[in-house]
Amino acid sequence: MEPKKEGKKYRGSPWALTWADENYYLVAYDSEDGKVKHYRVDKMMKKTMIISR
């Protein structure tokens, strides 16, 4: 796998995990861009979730 965005970390608020076309996708809100994005889970190199209240 080749990192995108020069290896920059992606940050977002997770909303859902969904299944489509035989793949799992993470649906998350990106506050930096102000939009909802989706990411293919099997293409993620390192998955970390920080939960805050």
BAFI-3210 file (N, C-alpha, C; in Angstrom, 3 decimals, decimal comma, padded with zeros to 6 digits):
// residues 53
n [1|2|3|4|5|6|7|8|9|10|11|12|13|14|15|16|17|18|19|20|21|22|23|24|25|26|27|28|29|30|31|32|33|34|35|36|37|38|39|40|41|42|43|44|45|46|47|48|49|50|51|52|53]
n.u [000,839|000,436|000,947|-001,377|-001,630|000,982|001,483|000,161|-001,861|-005,271|-008,144|-011,232|-014,688|-016,172|-019,087|-020,491|-020,259|-020,197|-021,318|-020,549|-020,453|-018,964|-017,092|-015,994|-016,750|-015,754|-017,660|-017,275|-017,142|-015,345|-014,003|-012,153|-012,372|-015,064|-017,011|-018,708|-017,048|-015,938|-014,131|-012,256|-012,042|-010,295|-008,122|-006,867|-003,980|-003,277|-005,422|-007,011|-009,000|-010,150|-012,032|-013,917|-015,590]
n.v [-001,196|002,229|005,214|007,963|011,540|012,233|010,635|011,857|011,999|011,039|012,559|012,345|012,376|009,452|008,092|005,922|002,431|000,767|-001,576|-002,232|-003,216|-005,549|-004,637|-003,067|000,165|003,117|005,701|009,045|012,289|014,996|017,558|019,485|019,836|020,169|018,309|015,162|012,087|009,010|006,007|003,253|000,435|-001,811|-000,746|000,870|001,605|001,863|001,792|003,866|004,919|007,580|008,267|010,813|012,709]
n.w [000,000|-000,697|000,983|001,157|000,696|001,471|003,699|005,786|008,725|008,935|010,263|011,976|012,983|013,818|012,310|011,241|010,325|007,377|004,841|001,534|-001,850|-001,252|000,633|003,683|004,932|006,603|007,773|008,301|009,896|008,763|010,319|009,654|006,874|006,815|005,995|005,321|005,005|003,439|004,112|003,056|004,973|004,828|003,554|005,298|007,132|009,860|012,503|014,725|017,406|019,245|021,980|023,290|025,816]
ca.u [000,000|001,140|000,207|-001,860|-001,388|002,338|001,458|-000,540|-002,939|-006,644|-008,892|-012,657|-015,617|-016,847|-020,554|-021,048|-019,495|-021,158|-020,859|-020,977|-019,597|-018,112|-016,075|-016,448|-016,374|-015,978|-018,246|-016,837|-017,212|-014,044|-014,278|-011,211|-012,963|-016,482|-017,870|-018,718|-016,211|-015,928|-012,806|-012,292|-011,371|-009,197|-007,000|-006,293|-002,782|-003,334|-006,738|-007,066|-010,175|-010,103|-013,383|-013,936|-016,940]
ca.v [000,000|003,500|006,243|009,152|012,820|012,187|009,951|012,653|011,287|011,466|012,702|012,531|011,836|008,304|008,079|004,602|001,439|000,254|-002,620|-001,986|-003,843|-006,511|-003,951|-002,239|001,577|003,961|006,999|009,952|013,725|015,668|018,943|020,364|020,126|020,463|017,407|013,738|011,334|007,569|005,423|001,800|-000,070|-002,720|000,022|001,657|000,973|001,866|002,298|004,298|005,725|008,234|008,647|011,840|013,113]
ca.w [000,000|-000,799|001,743|000,457|001,379|002,027|004,982|006,797|009,409|008,707|011,511|011,749|013,975|013,192|012,343|010,924|009,583|006,403|003,922|000,156|-002,867|-000,570|001,428|004,795|004,851|007,762|007,425|009,359|009,623|008,771|010,732|008,965|005,561|007,005|005,230|005,637|004,073|003,679|003,980|002,994|006,173|004,505|003,016|006,391|007,669|011,310|012,905|016,108|017,714|020,538|022,377|024,330|026,219]
c.u [000,874|000,345|-000,201|-001,548|-000,048|002,378|000,777|-001,675|-004,288|-007,332|-010,353|-013,453|-016,386|-018,356|-021,105|-019,997|-020,503|-020,498|-021,406|-019,974|-018,547|-016,945|-016,734|-015,913|-016,668|-016,520|-017,932|-016,967|-015,822|-014,285|-013,333|-011,764|-014,447|-017,408|-017,732|-017,905|-016,328|-014,547|-012,950|-011,430|-010,178|-007,981|-006,352|-005,094|-002,851|-004,649|-006,709|-008,297|-010,012|-011,509|-013,289|-015,371|-016,968]
c.v [001,246|004,558|007,426|010,381|012,827|011,572|010,715|011,839|011,894|011,554|012,949|011,949|010,693|008,362|006,681|003,719|000,785|-000,758|-002,306|-002,622|-004,762|-005,888|-003,186|-000,821|002,258|005,287|007,923|011,402|014,309|017,142|019,935|020,786|020,459|019,577|015,968|013,019|009,849|007,028|003,906|001,225|-000,966|-002,010|000,912|000,918|000,841|002,508|002,632|005,158|006,283|008,708|009,668|012,233|014,565]
c.w [000,000|-000,034|000,869|001,293|002,108|003,421|006,104|007,416|009,072|010,061|011,182|012,895|013,332|013,381|012,159|010,273|008,655|005,478|002,538|-000,801|-002,248|000,200|002,569|004,606|006,181|007,253|008,593|008,917|009,784|009,087|010,053|007,602|005,657|006,195|005,705|004,557|004,390|003,328|003,960|004,107|005,834|003,923|004,075|006,960|009,188|011,716|014,386|016,300|019,121|020,858|023,491|024,627|026,541]
res [m|e|p|k|k|e|g|k|k|y|r|g|s|p|w|a|l|t|w|a|d|e|n|y|y|l|v|a|y|d|s|e|d|g|k|v|k|h|y|r|v|d|k|m|m|k|k|t|m|i|i|s|r]
***
